[in-house]
Amino acid sequence: MAASRKAVDNANRLRYVRALERFHKSIISYLSNTDELTNEKYDKKIQNAQKLLNRVEEIALYKGELQDLQKLVKKMIAYKESQEDIDNIKEEILYSANQLDKSKNARRYKKEKHKGSFEDEWE
């Protein structure tokens, strides 16, 4: 029975992570591609995106980049109905999203150090 509980937990975690990613992607694309940004439109976009996110149970995440994604999504939501200027909100969120992407890519592509020097020694 414990195995099926673990499978359910994994499925729920995956569902939550996918919901976070969908929320994140929709808000980033909205901020990047909308010409006439206003706080009201941003609030409405967040509200609509939250409907999908709220359908999924929030799960504790332990992996660094997923925690960062979760923090970014919470930051996006926190800006809803804030008095902050929309351009500042856009700049702050896009900067944070870029930092998240950079940290993901840094782990994904490991540069080989001294690649050429070792090959020379073995000839």
N, C-alpha and C positions, 0 to 999 in steps of 0.2 A: 504493500500500500504506500510505503514511503516513496517509492520510485514514481508513482503517478502524481503524488503531491509535488515532487520536485519538477516534474514535467509541466504541471499546471503553473507553478511559480515561474519557471523559465518562459512559458508562453505569455504570462501576464507581464513579465519584465520586458520581453520583446515588444509586446503590444504597446506598453508605456513608452519605450524608447522610440518606437516608430511614430507614435503620436507627437512626442517632443520634436522629432526631426521634421515632421510634416508642418507643425506649428512654426518652427524656426524658419524653414524654407519659405513658407508662404509670406511671413512678415518681412524677411530679407528681400524677397523678390518684389514685394509691394513697395518697400522703401526705396529700392534701387530703380524701379521702373515707373513710378508714378511722378508725373510732372507737378501736379497741383496738390502738394501735401498740405493737410491741415490737421490740427490736433483732433478735431471732431471725426474726420475720416479715419485717422489712425485708431482712435478709440473704438470706432465701429468695426474696423478690421480685426482688432484684438478681440473684441467681444464675439465676433463670428468664429474666429479661430479657436477661442476658448471653449465654444460649445462642443467641438470635437474632442478637445483635450480633456474636458470634464467627464466625458463618457468613459474614460479609462481611469482605473484606480491608480493613484500615485504609488510608486514602488521606490524603496530605498535603493539608490545606485551606489556602487562602490568603485567603479572604474573612473579614473581621473577625467578623461575626456567626456564621459557621459555626465559626470557631476558638473563639469563646466557648461555643457549644453543645457542642463537643467537650470543652472544659475542664470544663464543668458535668457532662457525662456521666462524665468521669474522676473528678471530685470525688465524684459519687454512688457510684461503684464503690469509691473509696478509703474511704468511710465504712462499707463492708461489713466486718463483724467488728471494728469499732472499739469502744473502751470508752466512747465518747462517749454521753451521754444521748440517747435517741431524740427527745425534744422539741427538743433543741439541733440535732440533725441535721435534723429537719423544718424548723425555723425557718431554718437556714442555707441549706438547699437551696431552699426556697420563696422566700427573699429573693433568692438568686442567679438563680432562674428569672424572678422578677419584673423584676430588673434587665435580664436578657436581652430580655424582652418589651418593656420600656421603650425599650431602644436600637433594637430592630427598628422599633417604632412611630414613634420620633423621626425615623428616616430615611424612613419611609413617608409620613408626613403632614407636609409642609413648610408652615409657617404663612407666609402672604404678609404681609410687613411693609409698613406704610404703605398698605394697599390702598385705603382711602377717600380719603386726601389727594391721590393722583395724579389720581383721577377728577374731583375738584372743580376742579382746575386747568384741565382740558381742556374744561370746559363753556362 
